[in-house]
């Protein structure tokens, strides 16, 4: 048995061949050359090979202009790269990374040819994110030297690299490639062989649900994308991201995931097949979910589906005063938002003391804004003066808009709406901030269901720009118009959606969180690796387990149950681990323990 010192797989991987010089292959070539590796770029197309060199020359020239590289450093990088069209050029490579099209036939052909070209100790890596590394390895003459090395696009910028082992992979090969990833300045995450691995395994299920939501005409493409950017802090909306990845690529990944999981959430939405077969594959073709200026362009242009600026809505009702029902964080945040926009606000709770405490919380929040230079002391004082506290909902008698922000319990909300129905003047708009309960059930508790609408703010309300505007089948057009107008005045971005569980954001977010929990249950990856994968590979501001602990595991479980009950999809059933943690009282940061433990304050 070889010692670690004598194991040739642990020798430095100094010369690397990259097979396939499309966008990803070109990016990987740049990363390797900048890290001092000799790189042999190989592509069947002479134009692609030449394009790789041209792209490298252009990117390094920009880096010199921006002071990130010196002229001699640039020359050194370019001197370390040579390209060609003959696979035999890989003969002297210590590592070969293939990033050819996602096809077993093409990849098998590349690996078979490499078996007859490279040295016995050479490591062969596949860049696949959809195909089985084990199946590719088994067809090779050296299965123990085959593994997955999944970079993320754009490779020079993205930190995550998934290092994928099959049951056949030698530990030494994994160690050598992991060391290389670290030397490249990347964050390697070790994962097993299953379609999508960690990041794409979670990401593509979410993208697929967004495509299905669009296909069902539940919300517009613009509203779906804006909701996930503004509501979750994501760098791109899901449909824009599908266009960037390639609709055809997404479909291939999902087909592979579904073949293994048989989870309906992974069954590609039919619209992906329709777009793919029509050649509308996204940015690379100039059209996908959106239309682009030209093939390869990132500039979106108007098309038949683009909403008209200032699209005609019904005339809204005048709103001068607003009632906010509740005394918690959300209620005080919403009251602050309205007062900052100049509305007179009545903040009412079940007792005068609770209402005054909520108003005092707003005062503290405004003081913080003054301290950070976001507003003057005079403006803060004027804002607080616009808010009056009341210990009874009778104080809503003259408000034009009443917004409830009480506990997420349908019976409590229905009782409140029945009370508002008696108190509020005719024509007042009644809004619920529910994130998961049926708006129509609140509406039916009144004698004026046409005046009831959902107005789902996100926490913290003063900071978060998104409001989901939820119409029921009974909501009047002028009520919808009123809320859209109010959103503009309070500087929030409204997105329209229908009255079904989860609306846009939670219906897409919580199945993704649930799937992350299932990965841990199945011992596929650790909490830390999954969180790192989604932050580094997906650009998410928080990993799924960080987010679950912030949201609260009890809140998350309640939303999962609502989604499962509404859509009856087995894939939406709450992960047992989530249920066990909630039953044990481990609810996240608020209790000091959830998926992780936190220091008590």
PASE-984253 format. One line per 8 residues: number of its first residue (from 1); their letters; for each residue x, y, z of C-alpha. Coordinates in nm, 4 decimals, decimal comma. Example, Ala and Ser with C-alpha at 12.3 -4.5 7.8 and 13.67 -1.06 7.14 Angstrom:
<pts>
1 = as = 1,2300 -0,4500 0,7800 | 1,3670 -0,1060 0,7140
</pts>
This chain:
<pts>
1 = xxxxxxxx = 0,0000 0,0000 0,0000 | 0,1412 0,3406 -0,0978 | 0,2203 0,5892 0,1747 | 0,0751 0,9411 0,1346 | 0,4233 1,0662 0,0447 | 0,4668 0,8109 -0,2343 | 0,1123 0,8298 -0,3670 | 0,1488 1,0005 -0,7058
9 = xxxxxxxx = -0,2055 1,1350 -0,6796 | -0,0851 1,3717 -0,4074 | 0,1844 1,5250 -0,6271 | 0,1082 1,8847 -0,7337 | -0,1252 1,9107 -1,0308 | 0,0942 2,1511 -1,2267 | -0,0250 2,0901 -1,5831 | -0,3979 2,0858 -1,6485
17 = xxxxxxxx = -0,5850 2,0161 -1,9712 | -0,9299 2,1710 -2,0125 | -1,1451 1,9929 -2,2702 | -1,4305 2,2086 -2,4004 | -1,3681 2,5799 -2,4370 | -1,7123 2,7306 -2,4100 | -1,7922 2,9895 -2,1442 | -1,7199 2,7558 -1,8539
25 = xxxxxxxx = -1,4066 2,6008 -2,0027 | -1,2673 2,9438 -2,0851 | -1,3364 3,0640 -1,7312 | -1,1673 2,7593 -1,5762 | -0,8677 2,8106 -1,8048 | -0,8343 3,1690 -1,6798 | -0,8554 3,0614 -1,3134 | -0,5867 2,7950 -1,3608
33 = xxxxxxxx = -0,3475 3,0181 -1,5556 | -0,3765 3,2981 -1,2992 | -0,2838 3,0449 -1,0288 | 0,0393 2,9561 -1,2097 | -0,0735 2,6340 -1,3797 | 0,0277 2,5366 -1,7305 | -0,3015 2,5007 -1,9182 | -0,3748 2,3095 -2,2374
41 = xxxxxxxx = -0,7106 2,4156 -2,3790 | -0,8697 2,1694 -2,6199 | -1,1865 2,2026 -2,8281 | -1,3056 2,0313 -3,1450 | -1,3813 2,3769 -3,2840 | -1,0877 2,5910 -3,3947 | -1,3104 2,8963 -3,3529 | -1,3842 2,8045 -2,9886
49 = xxxxxxxx = -1,0147 2,7493 -2,9200 | -0,9277 3,0858 -3,0733 | -1,2190 3,2474 -2,8876 | -1,0825 3,1181 -2,5564 | -0,7485 3,2913 -2,6148 | -0,9202 3,6117 -2,7286 | -1,1412 3,6132 -2,4183 | -0,8382 3,5559 -2,1949
57 = xxxxxxxx = -0,6471 3,8387 -2,3633 | -0,9444 4,0726 -2,3186 | -1,0119 3,9842 -1,9533 | -0,6458 4,0179 -1,8520 | -0,6202 4,3485 -2,0382 | -0,9171 4,4784 -1,8382 | -0,7500 4,3563 -1,5188 | -0,4358 4,5557 -1,6042
65 = xxxxxxxx = -0,6462 4,8667 -1,6739 | -0,8127 4,8311 -1,3336 | -0,4836 4,7791 -1,1524 | -0,5550 4,4162 -1,0630 | -0,2654 4,2816 -1,2690 | 0,0673 4,4230 -1,3834 | 0,1805 4,3992 -1,7439 | 0,4419 4,1297 -1,6670
73 = xxxxxxxx = 0,1834 3,9278 -1,4686 | -0,0502 3,9428 -1,7655 | 0,2241 3,8246 -1,9998 | 0,2998 3,5360 -1,7658 | -0,0652 3,4265 -1,7584 | -0,0978 3,4323 -2,1361 | 0,2297 3,2441 -2,1809 | 0,0987 2,9583 -1,9671
81 = xxxxxxxx = -0,1969 2,8867 -2,1963 | -0,1915 2,7067 -2,5269 | -0,4922 2,5790 -2,7191 | -0,5635 2,3263 -2,9918 | -0,8151 2,0836 -3,1338 | -0,6368 1,7522 -3,0779 | -0,7080 1,5594 -2,7579 | -0,3587 1,4054 -2,7755
89 = xxxxxxxx = -0,2256 1,7413 -2,6481 | -0,3427 1,6269 -2,3036 | -0,0790 1,3523 -2,2926 | 0,1427 1,5332 -2,0423 | -0,1358 1,6647 -1,8172 | -0,1518 1,5833 -1,4459 | -0,5245 1,6627 -1,4446 | -0,7821 1,6778 -1,7234
97 = xxxxxxxx = -1,1072 1,8696 -1,6664 | -1,3782 1,8072 -1,9239 | -1,6584 2,0597 -1,9692 | -1,8082 1,9313 -2,2946 | -2,1889 1,9273 -2,3519 | -2,4082 1,7448 -2,0968 | -2,4375 1,4180 -2,2892 | -2,3288 1,0726 -2,1759
105 = xxxxxxxx = -2,2320 0,9815 -2,5330 | -2,0041 1,2845 -2,5748 | -1,8462 1,2540 -2,2291 | -1,7943 0,8761 -2,2620 | -1,6187 0,9321 -2,5946 | -1,3872 1,1928 -2,4380 | -1,2984 0,9662 -2,1430 | -1,2359 0,6627 -2,3656
113 = xxxxxxxx = -0,9995 0,8611 -2,5854 | -0,8214 1,0048 -2,2801 | -0,7676 0,6501 -2,1436 | -0,5375 0,5854 -2,4381 | -0,3591 0,9211 -2,4174 | -0,2829 1,0286 -2,0583 | -0,0471 0,8767 -1,8004 | -0,1823 0,6130 -1,5577
121 = xxxxxxxx = -0,1641 0,8541 -1,2610 | -0,3478 1,1401 -1,4364 | -0,6702 1,2467 -1,2651 | -0,9744 1,2822 -1,4909 | -1,2416 1,5273 -1,3748 | -1,5851 1,5854 -1,5201 | -1,7478 1,9256 -1,4896 | -2,0987 1,7797 -1,5101
129 = xxxxxxxx = -2,3717 1,9021 -1,2790 | -2,6427 1,6721 -1,4124 | -2,4938 1,3373 -1,5100 | -2,3736 1,0497 -1,2924 | -2,0020 1,0690 -1,2114 | -2,0167 0,6995 -1,1170 | -2,1528 0,6036 -1,4591 | -1,8804 0,8052 -1,6320
137 = xxxxxxxx = -1,6126 0,6519 -1,4079 | -1,7342 0,2953 -1,4572 | -1,6905 0,3296 -1,8336 | -1,3304 0,4472 -1,7890 | -1,0253 0,2198 -1,7757 | -0,9234 0,4021 -1,4556 | -1,2427 0,4532 -1,2502 | -1,0452 0,5235 -0,9322
145 = xxxxxxxx = -0,8930 0,8321 -1,0986 | -1,2275 0,9789 -1,2127 | -1,4176 1,2370 -1,0071 | -1,6382 1,5431 -1,0456 | -1,5045 1,8981 -1,0280 | -1,8002 2,1325 -1,0563 | -1,7137 2,4998 -1,0981 | -1,9824 2,7679 -1,1014
153 = xxxxxxxx = -2,0347 3,0328 -1,3677 | -1,8548 3,2712 -1,4034 | -1,5637 3,0548 -1,2865 | -1,3209 3,3440 -1,2180 | -1,5686 3,5138 -0,9822 | -1,7530 3,2273 -0,8123 | -1,5796 3,0829 -0,5061 | -1,7541 2,7461 -0,4787
161 = xxxxxxxx = -1,6170 2,4241 -0,6267 | -1,7981 2,0975 -0,5595 | -1,5582 1,8005 -0,5448 | -1,7651 1,4927 -0,6287 | -1,6568 1,1401 -0,5345 | -1,8091 0,8222 -0,6669 | -1,7896 0,4918 -0,4788 | -1,4963 0,4110 -0,7087
169 = xxxxxxxx = -1,2876 0,7254 -0,6534 | -0,9501 0,6891 -0,4769 | -0,9133 0,9189 -0,1720 | -0,5770 1,0390 -0,3024 | -0,7352 1,1781 -0,6184 | -0,9931 1,3636 -0,4102 | -0,7216 1,5052 -0,1841 | -0,5110 1,6263 -0,4774
177 = xxxxxxxx = -0,8017 1,8004 -0,6466 | -0,9219 1,9522 -0,3168 | -0,5735 2,0937 -0,2570 | -0,5743 2,2385 -0,6077 | -0,9121 2,4063 -0,5490 | -0,7755 2,5708 -0,2346 | -0,4673 2,6915 -0,4236 | -0,6988 2,8423 -0,6858
185 = xxxxxxxx = -0,8583 3,0504 -0,4094 | -1,1793 2,8486 -0,4192 | -1,3917 2,6977 -0,1430 | -1,4128 2,3228 -0,2103 | -1,7124 2,1301 -0,0770 | -1,6937 1,7502 -0,0772 | -2,0135 1,5819 -0,1970 | -2,1350 1,2434 -0,3125
193 = xxxxxxxx = -2,2579 1,1535 -0,6571 | -2,6159 1,2471 -0,7215 | -2,7671 1,4771 -0,9873 | -2,7320 1,8448 -0,9061 | -2,5011 1,7744 -0,6096 | -2,5694 2,0326 -0,3339 | -2,6067 2,3773 -0,4889 | -2,7800 2,2828 -0,8136
201 = xxxxxxxx = -2,9736 2,0072 -0,6368 | -3,1423 2,2785 -0,4300 | -3,1342 2,5554 -0,6887 | -3,2947 2,3738 -0,9822 | -3,5944 2,2499 -0,7835 | -3,6635 2,6134 -0,6912 | -3,6152 2,7306 -1,0513 | -3,8491 2,4580 -1,1730
209 = xxxxxxxx = -4,1219 2,5676 -0,9307 | -4,0833 2,9269 -1,0502 | -4,1214 2,8143 -1,4120 | -4,4352 2,6183 -1,3187 | -4,5734 2,9224 -1,1330 | -4,5209 3,1370 -1,4430 | -4,6693 2,8724 -1,6704 | -4,9821 2,8577 -1,4524
217 = xxxxxxxx = -5,0190 3,2363 -1,5026 | -5,0243 3,2814 -1,1259 | -4,7962 3,5850 -1,1542 | -4,6072 3,7660 -1,4281 | -4,2411 3,6900 -1,4978 | -4,1489 4,0405 -1,3798 | -4,3375 3,9995 -1,0515 | -4,1959 3,6516 -0,9822
225 = xxxxxxxx = -3,8420 3,7761 -1,0371 | -3,8909 4,0985 -0,8391 | -4,0492 3,9065 -0,5502 | -3,7503 3,6768 -0,5077 | -3,4937 3,9546 -0,5473 | -3,6620 4,1964 -0,3098 | -3,8196 3,9460 -0,0721 | -3,5175 3,7160 -0,0347
233 = xxxxxxxx = -3,2248 3,9371 -0,1334 | -3,1288 3,7120 -0,4246 | -2,8985 3,8544 -0,6924 | -3,1333 3,7467 -0,9746 | -3,4915 3,6382 -1,0100 | -3,5477 3,2696 -1,0996 | -3,6727 3,3232 -1,4554 | -3,3897 3,5619 -1,5426
241 = xxxxxxxx = -3,1500 3,3051 -1,3937 | -3,3004 3,0268 -1,6065 | -3,2350 3,2422 -1,9122 | -2,8741 3,2938 -1,8017 | -2,8123 2,9239 -1,7290 | -2,9928 2,8138 -2,0449 | -3,3458 2,6767 -2,0479 | -3,2238 2,3616 -2,2243
249 = xxxxxxxx = -2,9491 2,3083 -1,9662 | -3,1986 2,3481 -1,6826 | -3,4278 2,0949 -1,8430 | -3,1392 1,8443 -1,8755 | -3,0426 1,8863 -1,5095 | -3,4025 1,8467 -1,3935 | -3,4556 1,5352 -1,6072 | -3,1501 1,3793 -1,4412
257 = xxxxxxxx = -3,2696 1,4818 -1,0937 | -3,6190 1,3470 -1,1551 | -3,4831 1,0167 -1,2905 | -3,3178 0,9592 -0,9541 | -3,5582 1,1218 -0,7062 | -3,8969 1,0654 -0,8736 | -3,9969 1,3767 -0,6801 | -4,2614 1,5660 -0,8729
265 = xxxxxxxx = -4,0926 1,8935 -0,7754 | -3,8030 1,7865 -1,0028 | -4,0207 1,6890 -1,3010 | -3,9380 1,9630 -1,5545 | -4,2192 2,2135 -1,5970 | -4,3674 2,1660 -1,9463 | -4,2809 2,5260 -2,0383 | -3,9101 2,4319 -2,0196
273 = xxxxxxxx = -3,9614 2,1664 -2,2864 | -4,1681 2,4009 -2,5018 | -3,9088 2,6781 -2,4907 | -3,6176 2,4363 -2,5448 | -3,7728 2,2695 -2,8461 | -3,8609 2,6077 -2,9958 | -3,4960 2,7113 -2,9653 | -3,5826 2,9772 -2,7061
281 = xxxxxxxx = -3,3063 2,8741 -2,4697 | -3,2420 3,2062 -2,2971 | -2,9721 3,4691 -2,3343 | -2,7569 3,2552 -2,5628 | -3,0340 3,2425 -2,8251 | -3,1624 3,5953 -2,7622 | -3,4949 3,4803 -2,6218 | -3,6219 3,2621 -2,3390
289 = xxxxxxxx = -3,8552 3,3784 -2,0631 | -3,7460 3,7292 -2,1646 | -3,6345 3,8757 -2,4974 | -3,2792 4,0094 -2,5317 | -3,1167 4,2684 -2,7557 | -2,9174 3,9998 -2,9374 | -2,8018 3,6398 -2,8818 | -2,5567 3,6437 -2,5901
297 = xxxxxxxx = -2,6684 3,9880 -2,4731 | -2,7758 4,0564 -2,1143 | -2,9892 4,3561 -2,2197 | -3,3628 4,2811 -2,1914 | -3,5859 4,4485 -2,4507 | -3,9602 4,4949 -2,4616 | -4,1736 4,2206 -2,6074 | -4,5432 4,1323 -2,6205
305 = xxxxxxxx = -4,5431 4,0276 -2,2523 | -4,3736 4,3384 -2,1136 | -4,6193 4,5354 -1,8985 | -4,6923 4,8856 -2,0205 | -4,5548 5,1712 -1,8121 | -4,8384 5,3123 -1,6064 | -5,0704 5,0342 -1,7182 | -5,4280 5,1438 -1,6665
313 = xxxxxxxx = -5,5786 5,0435 -1,3332 | -5,9177 5,1322 -1,1931 | -5,9376 5,4621 -1,0065 | -5,8246 5,4001 -0,6495 | -6,0005 5,5199 -0,3368 | -5,8534 5,8195 -0,1505 | -5,6366 5,7226 0,1487 | -5,5388 5,9895 0,4036
321 = xxxxxxxx = -5,5347 5,7903 0,7266 | -5,4317 5,4336 0,8046 | -5,5137 5,2015 1,0929 | -5,2612 4,9326 1,1873 | -5,3877 4,6526 1,4110 | -5,1337 4,4747 1,6272 | -4,8518 4,5458 1,8700 | -4,5689 4,3223 1,7503
329 = xxxxxxxx = -4,2580 4,3942 1,5438 | -4,4431 4,3738 1,2129 | -4,7246 4,6044 1,3223 | -4,4893 4,8718 1,4532 | -4,2727 4,8446 1,1418 | -4,5717 4,8894 0,9107 | -4,6991 5,1854 1,1135 | -4,3532 5,3446 1,0852
337 = xxxxxxxx = -4,3542 5,2968 0,7064 | -4,6901 5,4698 0,6645 | -4,6023 5,7579 0,8970 | -4,2719 5,8196 0,7178 | -4,4757 5,8584 0,3967 | -4,6905 6,1274 0,5638 | -5,0030 5,9264 0,6465 | -5,1852 5,9773 0,9755
345 = xxxxxxxx = -5,1639 5,6420 1,1536 | -5,3719 5,4899 1,4315 | -5,1813 5,2024 1,5940 | -5,4338 4,9925 1,7848 | -5,3859 4,6857 2,0025 | -5,5870 4,4886 2,2584 | -5,4791 4,7266 2,5336 | -5,3580 5,0845 2,5638
353 = xxxxxxxx = -5,0314 4,9650 2,7220 | -4,9515 4,7317 2,4291 | -5,0269 5,0065 2,1773 | -4,8107 5,2598 2,3625 | -4,5255 5,0068 2,3840 | -4,5469 4,9521 2,0065 | -4,5419 5,3308 1,9477 | -4,2370 5,3604 2,1768
361 = xxxxxxxx = -4,0646 5,0904 1,9687 | -4,1209 5,3075 1,6617 | -3,9658 5,6024 1,8452 | -3,6559 5,3925 1,9174 | -3,6354 5,2859 1,5530 | -3,6621 5,6481 1,4355 | -3,3885 5,7505 1,6821 | -3,1604 5,4859 1,5288
369 = xxxxxxxx = -3,2291 5,6322 1,1831 | -3,1350 5,9775 1,3134 | -2,8170 5,8362 1,4662 | -2,7204 5,6811 1,1332 | -2,7863 6,0049 0,9463 | -3,0817 5,8654 0,7509 | -3,3229 6,1346 0,8723 | -3,3136 6,4516 1,0778
377 = xxxxxxxx = -3,4334 6,4737 1,4368 | -3,7093 6,7100 1,3189 | -3,8313 6,4596 1,0573 | -3,8287 6,1820 1,3163 | -4,0342 6,3925 1,5565 | -4,2870 6,4785 1,2818 | -4,3144 6,1105 1,1892 | -4,3811 6,0017 1,5462
385 = xxxxxxxx = -4,6375 6,2796 1,5883 | -4,8392 6,1281 1,3019 | -4,8861 5,8040 1,5020 | -5,1459 5,7783 1,7745 | -5,1845 5,4732 1,9982 | -5,5210 5,3239 2,0907 | -5,6314 5,0381 2,3121 | -5,9421 4,9618 2,1056
393 = xxxxxxxx = -6,0150 4,9041 1,7370 | -6,2998 5,1550 1,7724 | -6,0269 5,4109 1,6933 | -6,0397 5,2868 1,3308 | -6,3816 5,4470 1,2739 | -6,2473 5,7113 1,0344 | -5,9455 5,5407 0,8707 | -5,9411 5,4922 0,4939
401 = xxxxxxxx = -5,7213 5,1811 0,5074 | -5,7040 4,9276 0,7923 | -5,4064 4,6879 0,7938 | -5,4087 4,3946 1,0339 | -5,0750 4,2574 1,1588 | -5,1853 4,0281 1,4413 | -5,0884 3,6642 1,5121 | -5,0766 3,4220 1,2169
409 = xxxxxxxx = -5,3857 3,2367 1,3333 | -5,6912 3,2227 1,1087 | -5,9464 3,2285 1,3905 | -5,7849 3,5360 1,5488 | -5,7714 3,7134 1,2134 | -6,1342 3,6303 1,1326 | -6,2469 3,7673 1,4676 | -6,0524 4,0862 1,4003
417 = xxxxxxxx = -6,2028 4,1290 1,0516 | -6,5509 4,0790 1,1934 | -6,4719 4,3595 1,4398 | -6,3287 4,5851 1,1670 | -6,6417 4,5257 0,9585 | -6,8480 4,6806 1,2375 | -6,6071 4,9646 1,3182 | -6,4678 5,0874 0,9863
425 = xxxxxxxx = -6,6615 5,3305 0,7690 | -6,8165 5,2183 0,4379 | -6,5570 5,2225 0,1591 | -6,2569 5,1668 0,3874 | -6,0078 4,9145 0,2456 | -5,9361 4,6229 0,4818 | -5,5979 4,4531 0,4339 | -5,4364 4,1481 0,5921
433 = xxxxxxxx = -5,0613 4,0985 0,6183 | -5,0893 3,7182 0,6340 | -4,8022 3,5286 0,4742 | -4,9709 3,1909 0,4440 | -5,3421 3,1977 0,5347 | -5,6270 3,2371 0,2833 | -5,7189 3,6017 0,2382 | -6,0689 3,5069 0,1264
441 = xxxxxxxx = -6,1341 3,3456 0,4665 | -6,0689 3,6853 0,6270 | -6,2873 3,8529 0,3644 | -6,5779 3,6165 0,4320 | -6,5738 3,7173 0,7992 | -6,7030 4,0579 0,6860 | -7,0158 4,1829 0,5127 | -6,7933 4,3538 0,2501
449 = xxxxxxxx = -6,5578 4,0911 0,1067 | -6,5026 4,3121 -0,1993 | -6,3123 4,5572 0,0225 | -6,0644 4,2993 0,1568 | -5,7187 4,2358 0,0078 | -5,3838 4,0895 0,1093 | -5,0956 4,3293 0,1671 | -4,8032 4,1103 0,2685
457 = xxxxxxxx = -4,5110 4,3169 0,3984 | -4,1737 4,1565 0,4678 | -3,9788 4,1801 0,7910 | -3,8331 4,4277 0,8819 | -4,1004 4,6370 0,7118 | -3,9080 4,9681 0,7132 | -3,6147 4,8072 0,5264 | -3,7768 4,5515 0,2952
465 = xxxxxxxx = -3,9029 4,6907 -0,0340 | -4,1455 4,4157 -0,1330 | -4,5215 4,3987 -0,0773 | -4,7184 4,1042 -0,2177 | -5,0621 4,2359 -0,3197 | -5,3036 3,9445 -0,2954 | -5,6412 3,9646 -0,4651 | -5,9169 3,7175 -0,3889
473 = xxxxxxxx = -6,1874 3,6262 -0,6396 | -6,4078 3,8781 -0,4566 | -6,1686 4,1765 -0,4344 | -6,2946 4,4897 -0,6131 | -6,0766 4,6416 -0,8876 | -6,0654 4,9814 -0,7181 | -5,9456 4,8175 -0,3935 | -5,6573 4,6607 -0,5854
481 = xxxxxxxx = -5,5811 4,9965 -0,7491 | -5,5889 5,1680 -0,4086 | -5,3298 4,9349 -0,2587 | -5,1033 4,9666 -0,5650 | -5,1190 5,3468 -0,5352 | -5,0475 5,3321 -0,1617 | -4,7458 5,1064 -0,2225 | -4,6022 5,3658 -0,4588
489 = xxxxxxxx = -4,6513 5,6410 -0,1987 | -4,4783 5,4403 0,0769 | -4,1954 5,3539 -0,1653 | -4,2575 4,9823 -0,1753 | -4,2492 4,7540 -0,4797 | -4,5861 4,5778 -0,5213 | -4,6184 4,2417 -0,6954 | -4,9573 4,0980 -0,7862
497 = xxxxxxxx = -5,0572 3,7411 -0,7071 | -5,3644 3,5327 -0,6395 | -5,4963 3,4024 -0,3096 | -5,3226 3,0683 -0,2666 | -5,0875 2,9298 -0,0025 | -4,7466 3,0924 0,0161 | -4,8224 3,3555 -0,2500 | -4,5008 3,4004 -0,4547
505 = xxxxxxxx = -4,2092 3,4179 -0,2109 | -4,2997 3,1563 0,0481 | -4,4332 2,9147 -0,2145 | -4,0874 2,9177 -0,3781 | -3,8691 2,9665 -0,0705 | -3,9980 2,7047 0,1722 | -3,9841 2,3959 -0,0543 | -3,6180 2,4900 -0,1141
513 = xxxxxxxx = -3,5580 2,5131 0,2628 | -3,7389 2,1835 0,3163 | -3,5220 2,0121 0,0531 | -3,2089 2,1404 0,2272 | -3,3271 1,9745 0,5497 | -3,3867 1,6484 0,3617 | -3,0245 1,6583 0,2362 | -2,9046 1,6666 0,5974
521 = xxxxxxxx = -3,1494 1,3905 0,6980 | -3,0076 1,1715 0,4222 | -2,6488 1,2437 0,5395 | -2,5667 1,3713 0,1926 | -2,4010 1,6927 0,3133 | -2,3465 1,8861 0,6350 | -2,5238 2,2035 0,7480 | -2,2064 2,4035 0,6956
529 = xxxxxxxx = -2,1388 2,2654 0,3481 | -2,4973 2,3269 0,2348 | -2,4972 2,6829 0,3701 | -2,1585 2,7492 0,2084 | -2,2720 2,5993 -0,1224 | -2,5784 2,8222 -0,1484 | -2,3953 3,1397 -0,0464 | -2,0892 3,0812 -0,2630
537 = xxxxxxxx = -2,2512 2,8946 -0,5536 | -2,5924 3,0604 -0,5643 | -2,5158 3,4093 -0,4367 | -2,7689 3,3719 -0,1552 | -2,7263 3,6232 0,1303 | -2,7817 3,3453 0,3853 | -2,7575 2,9685 0,3705 | -3,0818 2,7729 0,4187
545 = xxxxxxxx = -3,0049 2,6709 0,7780 | -2,8989 3,0212 0,8779 | -3,2274 3,1468 0,7334 | -3,4399 2,8783 0,8982 | -3,2953 2,9648 1,2389 | -3,3655 3,3356 1,1800 | -3,7223 3,2830 1,0547 | -3,7997 3,0390 1,3377
553 = xxxxxxxx = -3,8428 2,6660 1,2936 | -4,1988 2,6772 1,4272 | -4,2937 2,9454 1,1729 | -4,1206 2,7483 0,8967 | -4,3018 2,4277 0,9915 | -4,6385 2,6052 0,9935 | -4,5792 2,7406 0,6421 | -4,4611 2,3988 0,5177
561 = xxxxxxxx = -4,7801 2,2410 0,6534 | -4,9976 2,5023 0,4819 | -4,8209 2,4463 0,1489 | -4,8500 2,0680 0,1792 | -5,2180 2,0895 0,2719 | -5,2987 2,3216 -0,0194 | -5,1040 2,1547 -0,3009 | -5,1225 1,7915 -0,1770
569 = xxxxxxxx = -4,7777 1,7207 -0,3212 | -4,5810 1,4544 -0,1280 | -4,2603 1,6466 -0,2028 | -4,3911 1,9357 0,0077 | -4,4428 1,7274 0,3222 | -4,2372 1,8835 0,6042 | -3,9062 1,7068 0,6641 | -3,9323 1,4928 0,9804
577 = xxxxxxxx = -3,6164 1,6537 1,1220 | -3,7910 1,9925 1,1188 | -4,0894 1,8477 1,3048 | -3,8624 1,6817 1,5630 | -3,6712 2,0043 1,6342 | -3,9940 2,2006 1,6793 | -4,1356 1,9336 1,9096 | -3,8153 1,9591 2,1161
585 = xxxxxxxx = -3,8567 2,3362 2,1480 | -3,5504 2,4086 1,9324 | -3,6994 2,6951 1,7332 | -3,3891 2,8796 1,6159 | -3,2193 3,1947 1,7357 | -3,5142 3,3019 1,9493 | -3,4710 2,9968 2,1767 | -3,0908 2,9771 2,1517
593 = xxxxxxxx = -3,0978 2,6552 1,9542 | -3,2302 2,5412 1,6202 | -3,0157 2,3742 1,3572 | -2,7254 2,5421 1,5364 | -2,6703 2,6629 1,8915 | -2,6502 3,0336 1,9762 | -2,5112 3,2238 2,2712 | -2,7848 3,3400 2,5057
601 = x = -2,8232 3,7164 2,5224
</pts>
